[in-house]
Amino acid sequence: MKYRITLKDPDGVHDSVEQEVHLGMPANLDDDEYGNIFESRMEEAWDKLRRWIQFQEYVTIEFDTDAGTAKVCEAPR
């Protein structure tokens, strides 16, 4: 049987993306440089994630209990 659930978690999704962007930042940047690069990378991340995350907070997952699988569904356009 298939179950499709939608999760809404604006803080959790945003904080997770932000944490991953921080982890990928180069070291030894001054505050202005860091801020500019960070903002650019956040925009890039959201542009790429928009395929699956709607409004930066909704994620739909489809579970197939017969096949034992789960997949993230594309966000509605």
C-alpha positions as semicolon CSV with decimal commas, in nm:
position;residue;x (nm);y (nm);z (nm)
1;M;0,000;0,000;0,000
2;K;0,119;0,354;-0,071
3;Y;0,095;0,642;0,172
4;R;0,172;0,999;0,077
5;I;0,236;1,243;0,359
6;T;0,323;1,611;0,354
7;L;0,537;1,758;0,628
8;K;0,536;2,129;0,711
9;D;0,833;2,244;0,914
10;P;0,963;2,589;0,824
11;D;1,225;2,606;1,099
12;G;1,352;2,251;1,061
13;V;1,393;2,267;0,685
14;H;1,547;2,615;0,686
15;D;1,783;2,540;0,976
16;S;1,900;2,216;0,812
17;V;1,974;2,385;0,480
18;E;2,149;2,672;0,660
19;Q;2,362;2,427;0,861
20;E;2,472;2,243;0,547
21;V;2,563;2,569;0,374
22;H;2,767;2,676;0,681
23;L;2,951;2,342;0,677
24;G;3,051;2,394;0,315
25;M;3,185;2,747;0,364
26;P;3,556;2,817;0,318
27;A;3,759;2,903;0,627
28;N;3,945;3,228;0,698
29;L;3,697;3,474;0,547
30;D;3,627;3,814;0,695
31;D;3,270;3,882;0,808
32;D;3,165;4,071;0,494
33;E;3,308;3,808;0,261
34;Y;3,152;3,528;0,464
35;G;2,811;3,697;0,462
36;N;2,816;3,760;0,087
37;I;2,925;3,407;-0,001
38;F;2,684;3,256;0,251
39;E;2,385;3,444;0,109
40;S;2,481;3,348;-0,244
41;R;2,509;2,981;-0,149
42;M;2,178;2,987;0,037
43;E;2,004;3,123;-0,274
44;E;2,172;2,857;-0,485
45;A;2,070;2,582;-0,242
46;W;1,705;2,694;-0,239
47;D;1,702;2,720;-0,618
48;K;1,812;2,356;-0,637
49;L;1,588;2,230;-0,355
50;R;1,275;2,401;-0,488
51;R;1,219;2,089;-0,697
52;W;1,124;1,899;-0,379
53;I;1,058;2,165;-0,112
54;Q;0,766;2,401;-0,162
55;F;0,775;2,747;0,000
56;Q;1,093;2,643;0,185
57;E;0,885;2,439;0,429
58;Y;0,666;2,166;0,268
59;V;0,805;1,822;0,181
60;T;0,594;1,530;0,055
61;I;0,714;1,174;0,105
62;E;0,558;0,867;-0,054
63;F;0,592;0,540;0,135
64;D;0,533;0,210;-0,041
65;T;0,489;-0,050;0,230
66;D;0,471;-0,337;-0,020
67;A;0,805;-0,248;-0,181
68;G;0,958;-0,123;0,146
69;T;1,056;0,211;-0,009
70;A;1,017;0,580;0,056
71;K;1,077;0,867;-0,185
72;V;1,059;1,243;-0,171
73;C;0,803;1,365;-0,425
74;E;0,853;1,665;-0,648
75;A;0,683;1,977;-0,521
76;P;0,377;2,101;-0,707
77;R;0,450;2,382;-0,948
